[in-house]
Amino acid sequence: ATSQTPPQSSISKILAAPSLQEKLRLIVSSTVEKMTKLIAIARGEGPTDLYLESVPWQLRGVFAVISAGAAATIRMIPAYKMQVDARAENGDRIPLILYGYETSPFVR
C-alpha cells in the first residue's frame, strides 16, 4: 500500500515556499483562482456554495452553534437583558436592517 500525503492548503503551500518570489506567485495565483470562481458565481455559471469553502469549519455547522451556545451560557447570556448603564429609549428602537449587494455570493 502506498501512503498518500493529504493535500496542502494554499496557506501551507505559501508558507513552505522557499523564496519570496515563489510566495508572491502562489498568493497571486490563489487570488486569481478565487476571483475567477466568484465571477463565475456572479454570472450564474458556478457553484453557489463557494463561500463555504473559505469559511473555517469551526465557524459553520453544528460545531459553531454548540460552541457559541456554550460560550453564551458560560458568560451568563449577556445579551439577554439590557445593560444597567444603557439609555432608557434603547428598548423602543427598531432593529437595524442590513442590505447586501445582490450579486455577492455571500448574500442569500
C-alpha beads as a LAMMPS data file, in Angstrom:
LAMMPS data file: protein, C-alpha beads

108 atoms
107 bonds

1 atom types
1 bond types

-500.0 500.0 xlo xhi
-500.0 500.0 ylo yhi
-500.0 500.0 zlo zhi

Masses

1 110.0

Atoms # bond

1 1 1 0.000 0.000 0.000
2 1 1 1.311 3.410 -0.906
3 1 1 0.997 6.220 1.572
4 1 1 -0.612 9.354 0.228
5 1 1 0.053 12.745 1.729
6 1 1 -3.012 14.882 2.345
7 1 1 -3.426 17.893 0.035
8 1 1 -1.878 21.103 1.346
9 1 1 -3.926 24.232 1.841
10 1 1 -2.992 27.414 -0.013
11 1 1 -1.562 28.905 3.166
12 1 1 0.598 25.842 3.834
13 1 1 1.984 25.977 0.300
14 1 1 2.742 29.703 0.629
15 1 1 4.494 29.253 3.977
16 1 1 6.528 26.327 2.632
17 1 1 7.665 28.184 -0.500
18 1 1 11.441 28.675 -0.471
19 1 1 11.642 32.212 -1.850
20 1 1 9.698 35.447 -1.589
21 1 1 9.139 35.395 -5.354
22 1 1 7.550 31.935 -5.130
23 1 1 5.391 33.039 -2.171
24 1 1 4.117 36.036 -4.149
25 1 1 3.427 33.853 -7.198
26 1 1 1.370 31.455 -5.071
27 1 1 -0.561 34.328 -3.457
28 1 1 -1.414 35.850 -6.844
29 1 1 -2.423 32.514 -8.383
30 1 1 -4.639 31.681 -5.390
31 1 1 -6.284 35.104 -5.533
32 1 1 -6.882 34.853 -9.285
33 1 1 -8.393 31.383 -8.868
34 1 1 -10.816 32.549 -6.179
35 1 1 -11.771 35.705 -8.078
36 1 1 -12.450 33.622 -11.205
37 1 1 -14.805 31.412 -9.196
38 1 1 -16.562 34.447 -7.699
39 1 1 -17.041 35.999 -11.146
40 1 1 -18.498 32.723 -12.416
41 1 1 -20.932 32.670 -9.482
42 1 1 -21.945 36.275 -10.157
43 1 1 -22.706 35.304 -13.752
44 1 1 -24.721 32.300 -12.573
45 1 1 -22.247 29.794 -14.027
46 1 1 -20.558 28.367 -10.947
47 1 1 -21.416 26.608 -7.695
48 1 1 -23.266 28.781 -5.194
49 1 1 -21.638 27.237 -2.120
50 1 1 -18.134 28.608 -2.794
51 1 1 -18.280 30.866 0.239
52 1 1 -18.457 27.795 2.482
53 1 1 -15.076 26.634 1.173
54 1 1 -13.374 29.730 2.550
55 1 1 -15.041 29.617 5.988
56 1 1 -13.181 27.520 8.594
57 1 1 -15.123 24.507 9.879
58 1 1 -15.061 25.980 13.388
59 1 1 -17.285 28.847 12.216
60 1 1 -20.032 26.844 10.487
61 1 1 -22.390 23.982 11.155
62 1 1 -23.258 22.183 14.356
63 1 1 -19.892 22.849 15.999
64 1 1 -20.353 26.627 15.640
65 1 1 -23.857 26.546 17.101
66 1 1 -22.876 24.378 20.065
67 1 1 -19.701 26.320 20.859
68 1 1 -21.483 29.704 20.571
69 1 1 -24.274 28.469 22.841
70 1 1 -21.782 27.135 25.371
71 1 1 -19.832 30.408 25.342
72 1 1 -23.017 32.450 25.845
73 1 1 -24.115 30.177 28.686
74 1 1 -20.727 30.429 30.409
75 1 1 -20.928 34.233 30.179
76 1 1 -24.467 34.019 31.627
77 1 1 -26.112 35.120 28.348
78 1 1 -25.032 38.798 28.362
79 1 1 -27.470 39.903 25.635
80 1 1 -30.484 38.502 27.497
81 1 1 -31.278 41.797 29.239
82 1 1 -30.412 45.447 28.769
83 1 1 -27.262 46.784 30.408
84 1 1 -27.643 48.816 33.585
85 1 1 -25.981 51.891 32.052
86 1 1 -27.970 51.777 28.751
87 1 1 -30.196 54.699 27.756
88 1 1 -33.896 54.183 28.531
89 1 1 -35.046 54.811 24.926
90 1 1 -32.880 51.981 23.545
91 1 1 -35.687 49.499 24.188
92 1 1 -38.046 51.470 21.913
93 1 1 -35.715 51.459 18.896
94 1 1 -36.320 49.202 15.909
95 1 1 -33.575 46.771 14.847
96 1 1 -31.114 47.803 12.168
97 1 1 -31.811 46.172 8.790
98 1 1 -28.742 45.492 6.661
99 1 1 -28.841 45.055 2.898
100 1 1 -26.169 43.465 0.746
101 1 1 -25.085 43.718 -2.833
102 1 1 -27.304 41.275 -4.732
103 1 1 -24.646 39.675 -6.933
104 1 1 -22.408 38.890 -3.980
105 1 1 -22.162 35.146 -3.268
106 1 1 -22.357 35.974 0.438
107 1 1 -25.896 37.381 0.182
108 1 1 -28.823 34.996 0.025

Bonds

1 1 1 2
2 1 2 3
3 1 3 4
4 1 4 5
5 1 5 6
6 1 6 7
7 1 7 8
8 1 8 9
9 1 9 10
10 1 10 11
11 1 11 12
12 1 12 13
13 1 13 14
14 1 14 15
15 1 15 16
16 1 16 17
17 1 17 18
18 1 18 19
19 1 19 20
20 1 20 21
21 1 21 22
22 1 22 23
23 1 23 24
24 1 24 25
25 1 25 26
26 1 26 27
27 1 27 28
28 1 28 29
29 1 29 30
30 1 30 31
31 1 31 32
32 1 32 33
33 1 33 34
34 1 34 35
35 1 35 36
36 1 36 37
37 1 37 38
38 1 38 39
39 1 39 40
40 1 40 41
41 1 41 42
42 1 42 43
43 1 43 44
44 1 44 45
45 1 45 46
46 1 46 47
47 1 47 48
48 1 48 49
49 1 49 50
50 1 50 51
51 1 51 52
52 1 52 53
53 1 53 54
54 1 54 55
55 1 55 56
56 1 56 57
57 1 57 58
58 1 58 59
59 1 59 60
60 1 60 61
61 1 61 62
62 1 62 63
63 1 63 64
64 1 64 65
65 1 65 66
66 1 66 67
67 1 67 68
68 1 68 69
69 1 69 70
70 1 70 71
71 1 71 72
72 1 72 73
73 1 73 74
74 1 74 75
75 1 75 76
76 1 76 77
77 1 77 78
78 1 78 79
79 1 79 80
80 1 80 81
81 1 81 82
82 1 82 83
83 1 83 84
84 1 84 85
85 1 85 86
86 1 86 87
87 1 87 88
88 1 88 89
89 1 89 90
90 1 90 91
91 1 91 92
92 1 92 93
93 1 93 94
94 1 94 95
95 1 95 96
96 1 96 97
97 1 97 98
98 1 98 99
99 1 99 100
100 1 100 101
101 1 101 102
102 1 102 103
103 1 103 104
104 1 104 105
105 1 105 106
106 1 106 107
107 1 107 108
